[in-house]
Structures are given as C-alpha cells and as structure tokens.
C-alpha cells in the first residue's frame, strides 16, 4: 500500500452579495469535485493547494482558513493507495477560468447548486464546512 498526500481548496467569491463556489469536473463532466493535487517534494500543503487551484482552473486565490482533511482508499493499476487530502478555504483574488488538460471544466455555482453537483460524500462534507465558515466570517466583518 502506498500513501499519498494532496492538498486542495474550496474557492469562493461574492458576486453582488451572492456567494459562488468553484467546482471542477472530470471524466466528461460525470464527476464534480474540489480542485486538489499531490503535494510535491519541498512544498507545503498551503503552496500545493494554491498551485493546484491555479493549474487546474486558472484561478488565483489566497488562503483564509483551514477546513479539514479527508482520507480514502483507491486502487489504480492494481495498486492500493491510501490518500489524505488537506483542504483550505481560498478567497478568489483573480484570474479567468481556463481548465487544463486533466479537467473538463471549472464553473462557479451557488452554494446550493454546488452541494447538489458535488459527487463525493467526503467533498460534500468539506464543502458544507467551508460554506459555514464563509458565512461565519462574513457576518463578523
């Protein structure tokens, strides 16, 4: 069994007071998920999350909080992997959506749409926590 470590983020912005969440789709739009990727040697989870978001979507952001971690098993090419993903809350700072080769598309959704669209239960839990944090932070400011 191999262990893998990834980092990603829930990217958000406000458009005229409406919260928007960035999701990516893979496998011809069959899977909707949060942008994430493998932590490279010498890279912190923070750096990985921001790099992967930028690489996968063309969007830049800044980390405003930690959301949590998910872990899961998967099998690829007959090998078993255990993957841990650390997620951050990332506020949009700029850029246009330009999905790269491994991503079919990236789109902004309302929190309700994002919760319906997102494919994996673990991502849904992270997204739910993120949305709560966003509303908490924005009622404070």
DSSP file (Angstrom, degrees, kcal/mol; ACC not computed):
  #  RESIDUE AA STRUCTURE BP1 BP2  ACC     N-H-->O    O-->H-N    N-H-->O    O-->H-N    TCO  KAPPA ALPHA  PHI   PSI    X-CA   Y-CA   Z-CA
    1    1 A X              0   0    0      0, 0.0     2,-0.4     0, 0.0    80,-0.2   0.000 360.0 360.0 360.0 134.7    0.0    0.0    0.0
    2    2 A X  E     -a   81   0A   0     78,-2.1    80,-2.9     2,-0.0     2,-0.4  -0.845 360.0-140.2-106.1 144.0    1.2    3.5   -0.9
    3    3 A X  E     -a   82   0A   0     -2,-0.4     2,-0.4    78,-0.2    80,-0.2  -0.872  18.7-170.5-101.7 135.4    0.3    6.6    1.0
    4    4 A X  E     -a   83   0A   0     78,-2.5    80,-2.4    -2,-0.4     2,-0.5  -0.952   7.9-156.4-124.1 145.4   -0.4    9.8   -1.0
    5    5 A X  E     +a   84   0A   0     -2,-0.4    34,-2.8    78,-0.2     2,-0.3  -0.984  18.0 170.6-124.9 127.5   -0.8   13.3    0.4
    6    6 A X  E     -aB  85  38A   0     78,-2.8    80,-2.2    -2,-0.5     2,-0.3  -0.812  15.9-156.0-126.5 167.2   -2.7   16.0   -1.5
    7    7 A X  E     +aB  86  37A   0     30,-2.3    30,-1.9    -2,-0.3     2,-0.3  -0.991  21.4 150.2-143.3 149.1   -4.0   19.5   -0.8
    8    8 A X  E     -aB  87  36A   0     78,-2.3    80,-1.9    -2,-0.3     2,-0.3  -0.862  23.6-127.7-158.3-168.8   -6.8   21.5   -2.3
    9    9 A X  E     -a   88   0A   0     26,-1.9     2,-0.8    -2,-0.3    26,-0.5  -0.992  19.0-123.2-154.8 159.2   -9.3   24.2   -1.6
   10   10 A X  E     -a   89   0A   0     78,-2.6    80,-2.7    -2,-0.3     2,-0.4  -0.931  39.3-157.9 -99.8 108.6  -12.8   25.5   -1.6
   11   11 A X  E     +a   90   0A   0     -2,-0.8    11,-2.4    11,-0.5     2,-0.3  -0.743  17.5 174.4 -92.6 133.4  -12.5   28.6   -3.7
   12   12 A X  E     +aC  91  21A   0     78,-2.3    80,-2.9    -2,-0.4     2,-0.3  -0.941  14.2 172.4-138.1 159.5  -15.2   31.2   -3.2
   13   13 A X  E     - C   0  20A   0      7,-1.8     7,-2.9    -2,-0.3     2,-0.5  -0.966  28.7-120.2-153.4 164.8  -16.2   34.8   -4.2
   14   14 A X  E     - C   0  19A   0     -2,-0.3     2,-0.5     5,-0.2     5,-0.2  -0.956  18.5-170.4-111.8 129.6  -19.1   37.1   -3.8
   15   15 A X  E >  S- C   0  18A   0      3,-2.8     3,-2.2    -2,-0.5    -2,-0.0  -0.967  81.4 -25.6-116.3 112.7  -20.9   38.5   -6.9
   16   16 A X  T 3  S-     0   0    0     -2,-0.5    -1,-0.2     1,-0.3     3,-0.1   0.928 127.5 -49.2  46.6  52.7  -23.3   41.2   -5.9
   17   17 A X  T 3  S+     0   0    0      1,-0.2     2,-0.6    -3,-0.0    -1,-0.3   0.437 113.8 122.8  69.7   0.2  -23.6   39.7   -2.4
   18   18 A X  E <   -C   15   0A   0     -3,-2.2    -3,-2.8    92,-0.0     2,-0.2  -0.837  62.2-129.8 -95.7 125.6  -24.2   36.2   -3.8
   19   19 A X  E     -C   14   0A   0     -2,-0.6    92,-0.4    -5,-0.2     2,-0.4  -0.531  24.8-167.7 -72.4 134.4  -21.8   33.5   -2.7
   20   20 A X  E     -C   13   0A   0     -7,-2.9    -7,-1.8    -2,-0.2     2,-0.4  -0.981   5.1-158.5-125.8 138.9  -20.2   31.5   -5.5
   21   21 A X  E     -CD  12 109A   0     88,-3.3    88,-2.6    -2,-0.4     2,-0.5  -0.940  15.6-131.1-118.4 136.9  -18.2   28.3   -5.2
   22   22 A X  E     + D   0 108A   0    -11,-2.4   -11,-0.5    -2,-0.4     2,-0.3  -0.777  29.0 176.0 -92.0 123.4  -15.7   27.0   -7.7
   23   23 A X  E     - D   0 107A   0     84,-2.5    84,-2.3    -2,-0.5     2,-0.3  -0.903  17.0-145.7-120.7 154.1  -16.0   23.3   -8.7
   24   24 A X  E     -ED  33 106A   0      9,-2.6     9,-2.8    -2,-0.3     2,-0.4  -0.865   8.7-147.6-113.6 153.0  -14.1   21.3  -11.3
   25   25 A X  E     +ED  32 105A   0     80,-3.0    79,-2.8    -2,-0.3    80,-1.2  -0.960  17.2 175.4-121.6 144.0  -15.5   18.4  -13.4
   26   26 A X  E  >> +E   31   0A   0      5,-2.3     5,-2.0    -2,-0.4     4,-0.7  -0.781  56.2  46.3-131.3 175.6  -13.6   15.4  -14.7
   27   27 A X  T >45S-     0   0    0     75,-0.3     3,-1.6    -2,-0.3    -1,-0.2   0.943 135.6 -49.4  52.2  55.3  -14.5   12.3  -16.6
   28   28 A X  T 345S-     0   0    0      1,-0.3    -1,-0.2    -3,-0.2    -2,-0.1   0.825 108.7 -53.9  54.4  37.0  -16.5   14.2  -19.2
   29   29 A X  T 345S+     0   0    0     -3,-0.2    -1,-0.3     2,-0.2    -2,-0.2   0.572 112.1 116.3  80.5   8.0  -18.4   16.0  -16.6
   30   30 A X  T <<5S+     0   0    0     -3,-1.6     2,-0.5    -4,-0.7    -3,-0.2   0.783  73.7  49.2 -78.0 -26.6  -19.5   12.9  -14.7
   31   31 A X  E   < -E   26   0A   0     -5,-2.0    -5,-2.3    88,-0.0     2,-0.5  -0.958  65.2-169.2-119.7 127.0  -17.6   13.8  -11.6
   32   32 A X  E     +E   25   0A   0     -2,-0.5    87,-2.8    85,-0.4    88,-0.5  -0.955  26.4 148.0-111.9 132.3  -17.7   17.2   -9.9
   33   33 A X  E     -E   24   0A   0     -9,-2.8    -9,-2.6    -2,-0.5     2,-0.3  -0.807  47.9 -83.5-148.4-176.9  -15.1   17.9   -7.2
   34   34 A X        -     0   0    0     -2,-0.2     2,-0.1   -11,-0.2   -24,-0.1  -0.781  54.1 -99.4 -95.9 143.6  -12.9   20.4   -5.5
   35   35 A X        +     0   0    0    -26,-0.5   -26,-1.9    -2,-0.3     2,-0.3  -0.430  62.5 141.1 -64.7 134.3   -9.6   21.3   -7.1
   36   36 A X  E     +B    8   0A   0    -28,-0.2     2,-0.3    16,-0.2   -28,-0.3  -0.974  21.2 177.7-162.7 167.0   -6.7   19.4   -5.5
   37   37 A X  E     -B    7   0A   0    -30,-1.9   -30,-2.3    -2,-0.3    15,-0.1  -0.986  39.4 -62.9-169.1 171.9   -3.5   17.7   -6.3
   38   38 A X  E     -B    6   0A   0     -2,-0.3     2,-0.5   -32,-0.2   -32,-0.3  -0.344  48.9-116.9 -67.4 139.3   -0.4   15.9   -4.9
   39   39 A X        -     0   0    0    -34,-2.8   -34,-0.2    -2,-0.1     2,-0.2  -0.651  34.1-140.4 -74.9 124.7    1.9   17.7   -2.6
   40   40 A X    >   -     0   0    0     -2,-0.5     3,-2.2     4,-0.2     8,-0.1  -0.501  32.8 -76.9 -87.2 157.7    5.3   17.9   -4.4
   41   41 A X  T 3  S+     0   0    0      1,-0.3    -1,-0.1    -2,-0.2     3,-0.1  -0.250 119.3  12.5 -53.5 130.4    8.7   17.5   -2.6
   42   42 A X  T 3  S+     0   0    0      1,-0.3     2,-0.4    -3,-0.1    -1,-0.3   0.499 102.4 118.8  81.3   3.7    9.6   20.6   -0.7
   43   43 A X    <   -     0   0    0     -3,-2.2    -1,-0.3     4,-0.0     2,-0.2  -0.805  58.5-134.4-105.7 143.4    6.1   22.1   -1.0
   44   44 A X     >  -     0   0    0     -2,-0.4     4,-2.5     1,-0.1     5,-0.2  -0.568  28.4-111.4 -86.2 158.8    3.8   22.9    1.9
   45   45 A X  H  > S+     0   0    0      1,-0.2     4,-2.7     2,-0.2     5,-0.2   0.882 120.2  55.7 -55.4 -37.5    0.1   21.9    1.8
   46   46 A X  H  > S+     0   0    0      2,-0.2     4,-2.0     1,-0.2    -1,-0.2   0.946 109.3  45.3 -57.7 -49.6   -0.7   25.7    1.5
   47   47 A X  H  > S+     0   0    0      1,-0.2     4,-2.5     2,-0.2     5,-0.2   0.903 112.8  51.2 -62.8 -42.2    1.5   26.1   -1.6
   48   48 A X  H  X S+     0   0    0     -4,-2.5     4,-3.2     2,-0.2     5,-0.3   0.938 108.0  51.7 -60.4 -48.2    0.1   22.9   -3.1
   49   49 A X  H  X S+     0   0    0     -4,-2.7     4,-2.2     1,-0.2    -2,-0.2   0.934 114.2  42.3 -56.5 -49.6   -3.5   24.0   -2.7
   50   50 A X  H  X S+     0   0    0     -4,-2.0     4,-2.1     2,-0.2    -1,-0.2   0.890 116.1  48.9 -67.0 -39.6   -2.9   27.4   -4.4
   51   51 A X  H  X S+     0   0    0     -4,-2.5     4,-3.2    -5,-0.2     5,-0.2   0.938 112.7  47.1 -64.6 -46.9   -0.7   25.9   -7.1
   52   52 A X  H  X S+     0   0    0     -4,-3.2     4,-3.2     2,-0.2     5,-0.3   0.900 111.2  50.8 -64.1 -41.3   -3.2   23.1   -8.0
   53   53 A X  H  X>S+     0   0    0     -4,-2.2     4,-2.3    -5,-0.3     6,-0.8   0.944 114.7  44.4 -59.7 -47.2   -6.2   25.6   -8.0
   54   54 A X  H  X5S+     0   0    0     -4,-2.1     4,-2.0     4,-0.2    -2,-0.2   0.927 117.0  45.5 -63.1 -46.3   -4.2   27.8  -10.4
   55   55 A X  H  <5S+     0   0    0     -4,-3.2    -2,-0.2     1,-0.2    -1,-0.2   0.921 119.2  40.1 -64.4 -44.6   -3.1   24.9  -12.6
   56   56 A X  H  <5S+     0   0    0     -4,-3.2    44,-1.2    -5,-0.2    -1,-0.2   0.822 135.0  13.7 -77.4 -30.5   -6.4   23.2  -12.8
   57   57 A X  H  <5S-     0   0    0     -4,-2.3    41,-3.3    -5,-0.3    -3,-0.2   0.631  88.2-120.8-122.9 -18.4   -8.7   26.2  -13.1
   58   58 A X  S  <<S+     0   0    0     -4,-2.0    38,-0.4    -5,-0.6     2,-0.3   0.464  72.3 128.7  84.7   1.1   -6.6   29.4  -14.0
   59   59 A X        -     0   0    0     -6,-0.8     2,-0.3    36,-0.2    -1,-0.3  -0.727  46.4-152.1 -97.7 139.3   -8.0   31.0  -10.8
   60   60 A X  E     +F   94   0A   0     34,-3.2    33,-2.7    -2,-0.3    34,-1.4  -0.794  23.7 157.8-105.2 151.8   -5.8   32.7   -8.2
   61   61 A X  E     -F   92   0A   0     -2,-0.3     2,-0.4    31,-0.3    31,-0.2  -0.953  33.8-120.2-157.1 176.3   -6.7   33.0   -4.5
   62   62 A X  E     -F   91   0A   0     29,-2.2    29,-2.8    -2,-0.3     2,-0.4  -0.988  31.5-114.5-128.6 142.6   -5.5   33.4   -1.0
   63   63 A X  E     +F   90   0A   0     -2,-0.4    27,-0.2    27,-0.2     3,-0.1  -0.570  34.4 170.0 -76.3 128.3   -5.9   31.0    1.9
   64   64 A X  E     -     0   0A   0     25,-3.0     2,-0.3    -2,-0.4    26,-0.2   0.556  63.3  -8.9-112.1 -14.2   -8.1   32.5    4.6
   65   65 A X  E     -F   89   0A   0     24,-1.1    24,-2.8     0, 0.0     2,-0.4  -0.984  65.3-103.6-169.4 165.7   -8.6   29.3    6.8
   66   66 A X  E     -F   88   0A   0     -2,-0.3    22,-0.3    22,-0.2   -57,-0.0  -0.827  24.3-173.7 -97.9 145.5   -8.2   25.6    7.1
   67   67 A X  E     -     0   0A   0     20,-2.7     2,-0.3    -2,-0.4    21,-0.2   0.813  43.1 -97.8-104.5 -46.1  -11.2   23.4    6.5
   68   68 A X  E     -F   87   0A   0     19,-1.3    19,-3.3     2,-0.0    -1,-0.3  -0.963  33.8 -77.4 153.9-169.9  -10.1   19.9    7.4
   69   69 A X  E     -F   86   0A   0     -2,-0.3     2,-0.3    17,-0.2    17,-0.2  -0.903  23.6-163.2-127.3 152.9   -8.9   16.6    5.9
   70   70 A X  E     -F   85   0A   0     15,-2.2    15,-3.1    -2,-0.3     2,-0.4  -0.955   7.4-164.9-128.4 154.0  -10.4   13.7    4.2
   71   71 A X  E     +F   84   0A   0     -2,-0.3     2,-0.3    13,-0.2    13,-0.2  -0.995  14.7 159.4-137.3 144.3   -8.8   10.2    3.7
   72   72 A X  E     -F   83   0A   0     11,-2.2    11,-3.1    -2,-0.4     2,-0.3  -0.991  31.9-120.1-158.7 160.2   -9.8    7.4    1.4
   73   73 A X  E     +F   82   0A   0     -2,-0.3     2,-0.3     9,-0.2     9,-0.2  -0.746  31.7 168.0 -97.7 148.3   -8.6    4.2   -0.3
   74   74 A X  E     -F   81   0A   0      7,-2.0     7,-3.2    -2,-0.3     2,-0.5  -0.979  26.4-133.7-153.2 161.2   -8.4    3.7   -4.0
   75   75 A X  E     +F   80   0A   0     -2,-0.3     2,-0.4     5,-0.2     5,-0.2  -0.962  23.3 174.0-118.1 130.9   -6.9    1.2   -6.5
   76   76 A X  E >  S-F   79   0A   0      3,-2.4     3,-2.1    -2,-0.5    -2,-0.0  -0.994  71.5  -8.7-138.3 130.0   -5.1    2.3   -9.6
   77   77 A X  T 3  S-     0   0    0     -2,-0.4    -1,-0.1     1,-0.3     3,-0.1   0.864 129.3 -56.3  52.0  39.6   -3.2   -0.1  -12.0
   78   78 A X  T 3  S+     0   0    0      1,-0.2     2,-0.4    -3,-0.0    -1,-0.3   0.475 114.1 117.0  76.2   1.5   -3.7   -2.9   -9.5
   79   79 A X  E <   - F   0  76A   0     -3,-2.1    -3,-2.4   -78,-0.0     2,-0.4  -0.829  61.3-132.0-104.9 143.2   -2.0   -1.0   -6.6
   80   80 A X  E     - F   0  75A   0     -2,-0.4   -78,-2.1    -5,-0.2     2,-0.4  -0.787  25.7-171.4 -94.8 132.6   -3.8    0.0   -3.4
   81   81 A X  E     -aF   2  74A   0     -7,-3.2    -7,-2.0    -2,-0.4     2,-0.5  -0.930  18.8-154.8-123.6 146.5   -3.4    3.6   -2.3
   82   82 A X  E     -aF   3  73A   0    -80,-2.9   -78,-2.5    -2,-0.4     2,-0.4  -0.981  23.2-167.4-117.7 117.3   -4.4    5.5    0.9
   83   83 A X  E     -aF   4  72A   0    -11,-3.1   -11,-2.2    -2,-0.5     2,-0.5  -0.883  12.9-166.9-113.6 135.0   -4.8    9.2    0.2
   84   84 A X  E     -aF   5  71A   0    -80,-2.4   -78,-2.8    -2,-0.4     2,-0.5  -0.977   9.3-165.7-116.3 129.6   -5.1   12.0    2.7
   85   85 A X  E     -aF   6  70A   0    -15,-3.1   -15,-2.2    -2,-0.5     2,-0.5  -0.968   7.2-155.3-120.3 126.8   -6.2   15.4    1.4
   86   86 A X  E     -aF   7  69A   0    -80,-2.2   -78,-2.3    -2,-0.5     2,-0.4  -0.872  16.6-156.0 -99.3 127.8   -5.9   18.7    3.3
   87   87 A X  E     -aF   8  68A   0    -19,-3.3   -20,-2.7    -2,-0.5   -19,-1.3  -0.847   8.1-166.7-111.8 142.9   -8.4   21.3    2.3
   88   88 A X  E     -aF   9  66A   0    -80,-1.9   -78,-2.6    -2,-0.4     2,-0.6  -0.870  27.5-116.6-121.5 154.9   -8.2   25.1    2.7
   89   89 A X  E     -aF  10  65A   0    -24,-2.8   -25,-3.0    -2,-0.3   -24,-1.1  -0.840  38.5-167.2 -89.6 121.5  -10.7   27.9    2.4
   90   90 A X  E     -aF  11  63A   0    -80,-2.7   -78,-2.3    -2,-0.6     2,-0.5  -0.947  13.1-147.8-123.5 119.7   -9.5   30.0   -0.5
   91   91 A X  E     -aF  12  62A   0    -29,-2.8   -29,-2.2    -2,-0.5   -78,-0.2  -0.725  29.9-112.4 -86.7 129.2  -10.8   33.5   -1.3
   92   92 A X  E     + F   0  61A   0    -80,-2.9   -31,-0.3    -2,-0.5   -78,-0.1  -0.341  39.5 169.3 -58.9 131.4  -10.8   34.4   -5.1
   93   93 A X  E     -     0   0A   0    -33,-2.7     2,-0.3     1,-0.4   -32,-0.2   0.554  56.0 -50.5-119.2 -17.2   -8.3   37.1   -5.9
   94   94 A X  E    S+ F   0  60A   0    -34,-1.4   -34,-3.2     1,-0.0    -1,-0.4  -0.968  71.4  98.5 167.2 178.6   -8.2   37.0   -9.7
   95   95 A X        -     0   0    0     -2,-0.3     2,-0.3   -36,-0.2   -36,-0.2  -0.087  55.3 -96.0 100.2 160.8   -7.9   35.1  -13.0
   96   96 A X        -     0   0    0    -38,-0.4     2,-0.5    -2,-0.1    -2,-0.0  -0.857  45.2 -94.2-112.3 149.8  -10.2   33.7  -15.6
   97   97 A X        +     0   0    0     -2,-0.3   -39,-0.2     1,-0.1     2,-0.2  -0.506  53.4 158.1 -66.7 118.6  -11.4   30.1  -15.7
   98   98 A X        -     0   0    0    -41,-3.3    -1,-0.1    -2,-0.5     7,-0.1  -0.704  28.3-151.9-140.8  83.9   -9.1   28.2  -18.0
   99   99 A X        -     0   0    0     -2,-0.2   -42,-0.2     7,-0.1   -43,-0.1  -0.264  13.2-136.2 -61.6 141.8   -9.3   24.5  -17.2
  100  100 A X    >   -     0   0    0    -44,-1.2     3,-2.4   -45,-0.2    -1,-0.1  -0.373  37.0 -75.1 -95.2-179.7   -6.1   22.5  -18.0
  101  101 A X  T 3  S+     0   0    0      1,-0.3    -2,-0.1    -2,-0.1   -45,-0.1   0.723 126.3  48.8 -47.9 -39.3   -5.8   19.1  -19.7
  102  102 A X  T 3  S+     0   0    0    -76,-0.0     2,-0.4   -75,-0.0    -1,-0.3   0.573 103.8  71.8 -83.7  -3.9   -6.9   16.8  -16.8
  103  103 A X    <   -     0   0    0     -3,-2.4   -77,-0.2     1,-0.2     3,-0.1  -0.905  61.0-160.7-112.8 134.3  -10.0   18.9  -16.1
  104  104 A X  S    S-     0   0    0    -79,-2.8     2,-0.3    -2,-0.4   -78,-0.2   0.934  73.6 -25.0 -75.4 -48.3  -13.1   19.0  -18.4
  105  105 A X  E     -D   25   0A   0    -80,-1.2   -80,-3.0    -7,-0.1     2,-0.4  -0.983  47.7-146.1-157.4 166.4  -14.4   22.3  -16.9
  106  106 A X  E     +D   24   0A   0     -2,-0.3     2,-0.3   -82,-0.2   -82,-0.2  -0.995  26.9 173.9-136.8 135.1  -14.5   24.6  -13.9
  107  107 A X  E     -D   23   0A   0    -84,-2.3   -84,-2.5    -2,-0.4     2,-0.4  -0.981  31.7-119.0-144.3 153.9  -17.6   26.6  -13.0
  108  108 A X  E     -D   22   0A   0     -2,-0.3     2,-0.3   -86,-0.2   -86,-0.2  -0.774  37.0-179.7 -89.7 135.6  -18.9   28.9  -10.3
  109  109 A X  E     -D   21   0A   0    -88,-2.6   -88,-3.3    -2,-0.4     2,-0.1  -0.937  33.0-105.8-132.1 155.7  -22.0   27.7   -8.5
  110  110 A X     >  -     0   0    0     -2,-0.3     4,-3.0   -90,-0.2     5,-0.2  -0.411  45.8-104.8 -67.4 159.6  -24.3   28.9   -5.8
  111  111 A X  H  > S+     0   0    0    -92,-0.4     4,-2.3     1,-0.2     5,-0.2   0.887 123.0  51.0 -55.6 -38.9  -23.7   27.0   -2.5
  112  112 A X  H  > S+     0   0    0      2,-0.2     4,-1.7     1,-0.2    -1,-0.2   0.931 112.6  44.7 -65.1 -45.8  -27.0   25.1   -3.1
  113  113 A X  H  > S+     0   0    0      1,-0.2     4,-2.8     2,-0.2     5,-0.2   0.920 112.7  52.2 -63.3 -43.8  -26.0   24.1   -6.7
  114  114 A X  H  X S+     0   0    0     -4,-3.0     4,-2.5     1,-0.2    -2,-0.2   0.904 107.8  51.1 -60.6 -42.8  -22.5   23.2   -5.6
  115  115 A X  H  < S+     0   0    0     -4,-2.3    -1,-0.2    -5,-0.2    -2,-0.2   0.868 114.7  43.9 -63.5 -36.2  -23.9   20.9   -2.8
  116  116 A X  H  < S+     0   0    0     -4,-1.7    -2,-0.2    -5,-0.2    -1,-0.2   0.891 117.0  45.6 -73.6 -40.2  -26.1   19.2   -5.4
  117  117 A X  H  < S+     0   0    0     -4,-2.8   -85,-0.4    -5,-0.1    -2,-0.2   0.873  85.0 101.6 -71.6 -40.6  -23.4   18.9   -8.1
  118  118 A X     <  -     0   0    0     -4,-2.5   -85,-0.2    -5,-0.2     6,-0.0  -0.193  57.8-156.6 -60.4 135.4  -20.5   17.6   -6.0
  119  119 A X        +     0   0    0    -87,-2.8     2,-0.3     4,-0.0   -86,-0.1   0.919  62.4  66.2 -83.4 -47.5  -20.0   13.9   -6.5
  120  120 A X     >  -     0   0    0    -88,-0.5     4,-2.2     1,-0.1     5,-0.1  -0.590  67.7-139.4 -91.9 140.7  -18.2   12.5   -3.4
  121  121 A X  H  > S+     0   0    0     -2,-0.3     4,-2.1     1,-0.2     5,-0.2   0.885 105.7  53.4 -57.7 -42.7  -19.6   12.4    0.1
  122  122 A X  H  > S+     0   0    0      1,-0.2     4,-1.9     2,-0.2    -1,-0.2   0.896 109.9  47.7 -63.7 -39.3  -16.2   13.4    1.6
  123  123 A X  H  > S+     0   0    0      1,-0.2     4,-3.0     2,-0.2    -1,-0.2   0.884 108.5  55.6 -65.7 -38.2  -16.1   16.5   -0.7
  124  124 A X  H  X S+     0   0    0     -4,-2.2     4,-2.5     1,-0.2    -2,-0.2   0.900 107.3  49.2 -61.4 -41.2  -19.7   17.3    0.3
  125  125 A X  H  X S+     0   0    0     -4,-2.1     4,-2.1     2,-0.2    -1,-0.2   0.910 112.7  47.2 -65.4 -42.0  -18.7   17.3    4.0
  126  126 A X  H  X S+     0   0    0     -4,-1.9     4,-2.5     2,-0.2    -2,-0.2   0.927 112.7  49.8 -63.1 -45.0  -15.7   19.6    3.3
  127  127 A X  H  X S+     0   0    0     -4,-3.0     4,-2.7     1,-0.2    -2,-0.2   0.905 108.8  51.9 -61.1 -43.2  -17.9   21.9    1.2
  128  128 A X  H  X S+     0   0    0     -4,-2.5     4,-2.0     1,-0.2    -1,-0.2   0.929 111.8  46.5 -60.3 -46.3  -20.6   22.1    3.9
  129  129 A X  H  X S+     0   0    0     -4,-2.1     4,-2.4     1,-0.2    -2,-0.2   0.908 112.2  51.7 -60.6 -42.8  -17.9   23.1    6.5
  130  130 A X  H  X S+     0   0    0     -4,-2.5     4,-2.6     1,-0.2    -2,-0.2   0.919 108.2  50.0 -62.2 -45.3  -16.5   25.7    4.1
  131  131 A X  H  X S+     0   0    0     -4,-2.7     4,-2.3     1,-0.2    -1,-0.2   0.904 110.7  50.4 -62.4 -41.3  -19.8   27.3    3.4
  132  132 A X  H  X S+     0   0    0     -4,-2.0     4,-2.4    -5,-0.2    -1,-0.2   0.929 111.5  48.5 -60.9 -44.7  -20.5   27.6    7.2
  133  133 A X  H  X S+     0   0    0     -4,-2.4     4,-2.9     2,-0.2     5,-0.2   0.901 109.5  52.4 -61.9 -42.5  -17.0   29.2    7.7
  134  134 A X  H  X S+     0   0    0     -4,-2.6     4,-2.1     1,-0.2    -1,-0.2   0.941 112.2  44.7 -60.4 -48.0  -17.6   31.7    4.8
  135  135 A X  H  X S+     0   0    0     -4,-2.3     4,-1.2     2,-0.2    -1,-0.2   0.894 113.3  51.1 -65.7 -38.4  -20.9   32.8    6.3
  136  136 A X  H >X S+     0   0    0     -4,-2.4     4,-1.3    -5,-0.2     3,-0.5   0.949 112.9  45.6 -60.2 -49.3  -19.4   33.0    9.8
  137  137 A X  H 3X S+     0   0    0     -4,-2.9     4,-1.6     1,-0.2    -2,-0.2   0.842 113.0  50.2 -64.7 -34.1  -16.5   35.1    8.6
  138  138 A X  H 3< S+     0   0    0     -4,-2.1    -1,-0.2    -5,-0.2    -2,-0.2   0.649 106.4  53.1 -85.1 -13.4  -18.7   37.4    6.5
  139  139 A X  H << S+     0   0    0     -4,-1.2    -1,-0.2    -3,-0.5    -2,-0.2   0.747 109.6  51.7 -85.0 -24.1  -21.2   38.1    9.3
  140  140 A X  H  <        0   0    0     -4,-1.3    -2,-0.2     1,-0.2    -3,-0.1   0.898 360.0 360.0 -72.3 -42.7  -18.2   39.1   11.5
  141  141 A X     <        0   0    0     -4,-1.6    -1,-0.2     0, 0.0    -2,-0.1   0.508 360.0 360.0 -76.6 360.0  -16.7   41.6    9.1
